[in-house]
Amino acid sequence: MRFNRMLLSTALVVVALVIQVSVLARLHLPGAVPDLVLLTVLGLAMVYGHVGGALIGFGAGLLADLVPPADHAAGRYALVLCVIGYLAGLAKPENGRLKSASGPMAVVVAAAIGTTLLYAGVGALVGDTAARHVGLVSLLVTAAVYDLLLAPFVVPGIMALARRAENDPLADGGSGAKAADVSSGWLSSGTGLRIGGQRGGLRAKAAKARVARAGRIKGVKRL
C-alpha cells in the first residue's frame, strides 16, 4: 500500500474507533452497537479494492481487538474485518464514482449481517456463546438497521477523502462537471436531477434549431 493510503487509513480508523468506543458504545441502544469502524473499512475498501480492503480490515480489527473495553480474544475481529474488507473491495466501482445508492446500501447491509454472523461463528469456535444469550436474530436486525442509518453520513465522505488522497482526477474540483463527488451520487440518486438536466439541454438545443431554421426561412424570402 502507498504511504498516503496507510496514513489516511490509519487516521480514519483511529478516529472511528475513538468515536465508537467513547460515544456510540455508551448510547446503550437495544441490540447491537453502530459499527463506525466497519463503515470506515467499507468506504476505504470500495476505493482501494479487495487487497487494500483486506489489509485495512485486518489492521482496524486488530486495533479494535486490543483497545479497551474489548473482552474477546485478540485477532477475532481482525479476522472478521479482513474477510469483510476483501469482499467489499470486490464491489469497488469501476470508475470510482457511485451511480446509485442501491449498490453501496446493499454492501452495508450485507457487511453488517456478515460481520455479526462471522463474529458469532468464530466466537462459537473458541467457546464464546455470548451471542446466544443476547439473541442472534436481534443482533442481526439491529446491526443492519443502525449501520444502514449511519452509512450515508460516513461512507460517501470516507470514499471522497480516499479518492483525494489518491490524487484521483475525479476528485478535483476544477469544473462543475467533474466536481460531482461520491456524496452527491449517494444522497441524490433516484431524485431525477440528471434527467432534468438532460431535458434542459434538449430544450436548449431545440430552441437553437428553431432559431436557425427561422433565419434560413427569412434568408430565402429576402432572395
C-alpha positions as CSV (number, residue, x, y, z in Angstrom):
1,M,0.0,0.0,0.0
2,R,1.2,3.5,-0.7
3,F,2.2,5.7,2.2
4,N,-0.6,8.2,1.8
5,R,-3.1,5.3,1.8
6,M,-1.6,4.0,5.0
7,L,-1.6,7.4,6.7
8,L,-5.1,8.2,5.7
9,S,-6.5,4.8,6.6
10,T,-4.8,4.8,10.0
11,A,-6.1,8.2,10.9
12,L,-9.6,7.4,9.8
13,V,-9.7,4.1,11.6
14,V,-8.3,5.6,14.8
15,V,-10.9,8.4,14.7
16,A,-13.7,6.0,14.0
17,L,-12.6,3.7,16.8
18,V,-12.4,6.5,19.3
19,I,-15.9,7.7,18.4
20,Q,-17.3,4.2,18.6
21,V,-15.8,3.4,22.0
22,S,-16.4,6.8,23.6
23,V,-19.7,7.8,22.1
24,L,-21.6,5.1,20.2
25,A,-20.9,2.3,22.7
26,R,-22.3,4.5,25.6
27,L,-25.7,5.2,23.9
28,H,-27.0,1.8,25.3
29,L,-29.1,1.2,22.2
30,P,-31.1,-2.0,22.1
31,G,-29.3,-4.9,20.4
32,A,-26.1,-4.2,18.5
33,V,-23.8,-1.1,18.6
34,P,-23.5,1.0,15.4
35,D,-20.2,-0.1,13.9
36,L,-18.4,3.0,12.7
37,V,-15.1,1.1,12.2
38,L,-16.9,-1.3,9.9
39,L,-18.3,1.6,7.8
40,T,-14.8,3.1,7.6
41,V,-13.4,-0.1,6.3
42,L,-16.2,-0.4,3.8
43,G,-15.6,3.1,2.4
44,L,-11.9,2.6,2.1
45,A,-12.3,-0.9,0.5
46,M,-14.6,0.4,-2.2
47,V,-11.9,2.8,-3.3
48,Y,-8.7,0.8,-2.7
49,G,-10.0,-2.6,-3.9
50,H,-10.0,-6.0,-2.3
51,V,-6.3,-6.2,-1.4
52,G,-6.3,-2.8,0.3
53,G,-9.7,-3.6,1.9
54,A,-8.3,-6.8,3.4
55,L,-5.2,-5.1,4.8
56,I,-7.2,-2.2,6.2
57,G,-9.8,-4.5,7.7
58,F,-7.2,-6.7,9.4
59,G,-5.4,-3.6,10.9
60,A,-8.7,-2.0,12.0
61,G,-10.0,-5.2,13.5
62,L,-6.7,-5.9,15.3
63,L,-6.8,-2.4,16.8
64,A,-10.4,-2.9,17.9
65,D,-9.3,-6.2,19.5
66,L,-6.7,-4.5,21.6
67,V,-8.5,-1.3,22.6
68,P,-10.4,-1.5,25.9
69,P,-13.1,-2.5,26.8
70,A,-12.5,-5.4,24.4
71,D,-13.5,-8.6,26.1
72,H,-12.7,-11.2,23.4
73,A,-9.6,-13.0,22.1
74,A,-7.2,-10.8,20.1
75,G,-7.4,-11.4,16.4
76,R,-11.1,-12.4,16.4
77,Y,-12.4,-9.1,15.0
78,A,-9.3,-8.7,12.8
79,L,-10.1,-12.0,11.0
80,V,-13.7,-10.9,10.5
81,L,-12.9,-7.4,9.2
82,C,-10.2,-8.8,7.0
83,V,-12.7,-11.1,5.2
84,I,-15.4,-8.3,5.0
85,G,-12.8,-5.8,3.7
86,Y,-11.7,-8.2,1.0
87,L,-15.3,-8.9,-0.1
88,A,-16.3,-5.2,0.0
89,G,-13.3,-4.3,-2.2
90,L,-14.7,-6.6,-4.9
91,A,-17.7,-4.2,-5.1
92,K,-15.4,-1.3,-6.0
93,P,-17.0,0.9,-8.7
94,E,-15.1,0.7,-12.0
95,N,-14.7,4.4,-12.5
96,G,-14.6,5.3,-8.8
97,R,-17.9,7.0,-8.8
98,L,-21.2,5.8,-7.4
99,K,-24.1,6.0,-9.9
100,S,-26.7,4.7,-7.5
101,A,-27.1,4.4,-3.7
102,S,-28.6,0.9,-4.0
103,G,-25.3,-0.9,-4.5
104,P,-23.4,0.6,-1.6
105,M,-26.5,0.3,0.7
106,A,-26.7,-3.4,-0.2
107,V,-22.9,-3.7,0.6
108,V,-23.5,-2.1,4.0
109,V,-26.4,-4.4,4.9
110,A,-24.6,-7.5,3.7
111,A,-21.4,-6.4,5.6
112,A,-23.4,-5.7,8.8
113,I,-25.1,-9.1,8.7
114,G,-21.9,-10.9,7.6
115,T,-19.8,-9.3,10.3
116,T,-22.3,-10.3,13.0
117,L,-22.5,-13.9,11.7
118,L,-18.7,-14.3,11.3
119,Y,-18.1,-12.8,14.7
120,A,-20.6,-15.2,16.3
121,G,-19.3,-18.1,14.3
122,V,-15.6,-17.5,15.3
123,G,-16.8,-17.0,18.9
124,A,-18.6,-20.3,18.9
125,L,-15.3,-22.0,17.7
126,V,-13.4,-20.6,20.7
127,G,-16.2,-21.2,23.2
128,D,-17.8,-17.7,23.4
129,T,-21.6,-18.2,23.5
130,A,-22.5,-14.6,24.4
131,A,-24.4,-14.1,21.1
132,R,-26.8,-16.9,22.1
133,H,-27.8,-15.1,25.3
134,V,-28.3,-11.8,23.6
135,G,-30.2,-13.2,20.7
136,L,-28.5,-13.6,17.3
137,V,-31.6,-12.5,15.3
138,S,-31.9,-9.3,17.3
139,L,-28.2,-8.6,16.8
140,L,-28.5,-9.1,13.0
141,V,-31.6,-6.9,12.6
142,T,-30.3,-4.0,14.8
143,A,-26.8,-4.2,13.3
144,A,-28.2,-3.9,9.8
145,V,-30.6,-1.0,10.7
146,Y,-28.0,1.0,12.7
147,D,-25.3,0.7,10.1
148,L,-27.7,1.5,7.3
149,L,-28.9,4.7,9.0
150,L,-25.3,5.8,9.7
151,A,-23.8,4.8,6.4
152,P,-25.0,7.9,4.3
153,F,-23.2,10.2,6.7
154,V,-19.9,8.2,6.8
155,V,-19.2,6.1,3.7
156,P,-19.5,8.8,1.0
157,G,-17.2,11.1,2.9
158,I,-14.7,8.3,3.5
159,M,-14.7,7.5,-0.2
160,A,-14.2,11.1,-1.2
161,L,-11.3,11.6,1.2
162,A,-9.7,8.4,-0.1
163,R,-10.0,9.5,-3.7
164,R,-8.5,12.9,-3.0
165,A,-5.6,11.2,-1.2
166,E,-5.0,9.1,-4.4
167,N,-4.9,12.3,-6.5
168,D,-7.8,11.0,-8.5
169,P,-8.8,13.4,-11.3
170,L,-12.4,12.7,-10.5
171,A,-11.9,14.2,-7.1
172,D,-10.6,17.6,-8.4
173,G,-13.0,20.5,-8.2
174,G,-11.8,22.5,-11.2
175,S,-15.0,22.3,-13.1
176,G,-18.6,21.8,-12.3
177,A,-19.0,18.8,-14.4
178,K,-16.1,17.0,-12.7
179,A,-16.9,18.2,-9.2
180,A,-19.7,15.8,-8.6
181,D,-18.4,13.7,-5.8
182,V,-19.5,10.4,-4.2
183,S,-21.7,12.0,-1.6
184,S,-23.8,13.7,-4.2
185,G,-24.1,10.4,-6.1
186,W,-25.2,8.7,-2.9
187,L,-27.6,11.2,-1.4
188,S,-29.2,12.5,-4.6
189,S,-29.5,9.2,-6.5
190,G,-33.0,8.5,-7.7
191,T,-34.1,12.1,-7.5
192,G,-34.2,12.7,-11.2
193,L,-31.8,15.6,-11.2
194,R,-29.7,14.2,-14.1
195,I,-32.9,13.6,-16.1
196,G,-33.9,17.2,-15.5
197,G,-30.5,18.4,-16.7
198,Q,-30.8,16.3,-19.8
199,R,-34.3,17.7,-20.6
200,G,-33.0,21.2,-20.1
201,G,-30.2,20.5,-22.6
202,L,-32.6,19.1,-25.1
203,R,-34.8,22.1,-24.8
204,A,-31.9,24.5,-25.4
205,K,-30.9,22.5,-28.5
206,A,-34.4,22.6,-29.8
207,A,-34.6,26.3,-29.3
208,K,-31.4,26.9,-31.2
209,A,-32.6,24.7,-34.0
210,R,-35.8,26.7,-34.3
211,V,-33.8,30.0,-34.4
212,A,-31.5,28.7,-37.1
213,R,-34.5,27.4,-39.1
214,A,-36.2,30.8,-38.9
215,G,-33.0,32.5,-40.0
216,R,-32.9,30.3,-43.1
217,I,-36.5,30.9,-44.0
218,K,-36.0,34.7,-43.7
219,G,-33.0,34.5,-45.9
220,V,-34.9,32.6,-48.6
221,K,-37.8,35.1,-48.5
222,R,-35.3,38.0,-49.0
223,L,-33.9,36.3,-52.0
